[in-house]
């Protein structure tokens, strides 16, 4: 069953890569929100379009603390949890198949 092992390893690597990329996108969004960016800038529009569907539900449930939006921190913690839990579990399942 080496094919299943390689497939799950590839899936785990892909998930880890996507989570890392999204983490950096969230960080870039947070940094951009500190300045007054041009809302018509394509990069700013991309950052808002990609992150807003994830940040909006958290923002509505989480109160602002001293005027700070903590939703990016919650998303980053969620990404960290997935990287530390889901990815190693997939590696472990792959190692037990092979």
C-alpha positions in Angstrom: 0.0 0.0 0.0 2.9 2.4 -0.7 0.6 4.4 -3.0 -1.7 5.2 -0.1 1.2 6.2 2.0 2.6 8.6 -0.6 -0.9 10.0 -1.3 -1.5 10.8 2.4 1.9 12.3 2.8 1.2 14.5 -0.2 -2.1 15.5 1.2 -0.5 16.4 4.5 2.2 18.4 2.8 -0.4 20.2 0.7 -2.6 21.0 3.7 0.4 22.3 5.6 1.5 24.5 2.6 -2.0 25.9 2.2 -2.3 26.6 5.9 1.0 28.3 6.0 0.2 30.5 2.9 -3.2 31.5 4.5 -1.4 32.3 7.7 0.8 34.8 5.9 -2.2 36.2 4.0 -3.9 36.8 7.4 -0.8 38.5 8.8 -0.5 40.7 5.7 -4.2 41.6 6.1 -3.6 42.6 9.7 -0.6 44.7 8.8 -2.5 46.4 6.0 -5.4 47.2 8.3 -3.0 49.2 10.5 -2.4 51.8 7.8 -4.9 53.5 5.6 -4.6 51.6 2.3 -6.1 52.5 -1.0 -9.3 50.3 -1.2 -8.9 50.1 -5.0 -5.4 48.7 -4.8 -5.5 45.1 -6.3 -3.4 43.7 -3.5 -5.6 45.2 -0.8 -8.7 44.0 -2.6 -7.3 40.5 -2.9 -6.4 40.4 0.8 -9.8 41.5 1.9 -11.6 39.2 -0.6 -9.7 36.1 0.6 -9.7 36.8 4.3 -13.1 38.4 4.9 -15.2 35.2 4.6 -13.2 33.7 7.5 -12.7 36.8 9.6 -16.3 38.1 9.4 -18.1 35.3 11.4 -15.4 35.4 14.1 -15.6 39.2 14.3 -19.3 39.1 14.8 -19.0 36.6 17.7 -15.9 38.1 19.3 -16.2 41.4 21.1 -13.6 44.1 20.4 -11.1 44.5 23.2 -9.9 48.0 23.7 -10.8 48.8 20.1 -8.7 45.9 18.8 -10.0 43.4 16.3 -8.8 40.0 17.6 -10.3 37.9 14.9 -7.0 37.5 13.0 -5.4 36.2 16.1 -8.2 33.6 16.6 -7.8 32.5 12.9 -4.0 32.3 13.4 -4.5 30.1 16.5 -6.9 27.9 14.5 -4.4 27.5 11.7 -1.6 26.7 14.3 -3.9 24.1 15.8 -4.6 22.4 12.5 -0.9 22.4 11.6 0.0 20.9 15.0 -2.9 18.3 15.0 -4.2 17.5 11.6 -1.0 17.4 9.6 0.8 15.0 12.1 -2.3 12.8 12.3 -2.2 12.5 8.5 1.5 11.6 8.6 0.8 9.0 11.3 -2.0 7.4 9.3 0.2 7.4 6.2 3.0 5.7 8.2 0.6 3.0 9.5 -0.7 2.2 6.1 2.7 1.6 4.6 
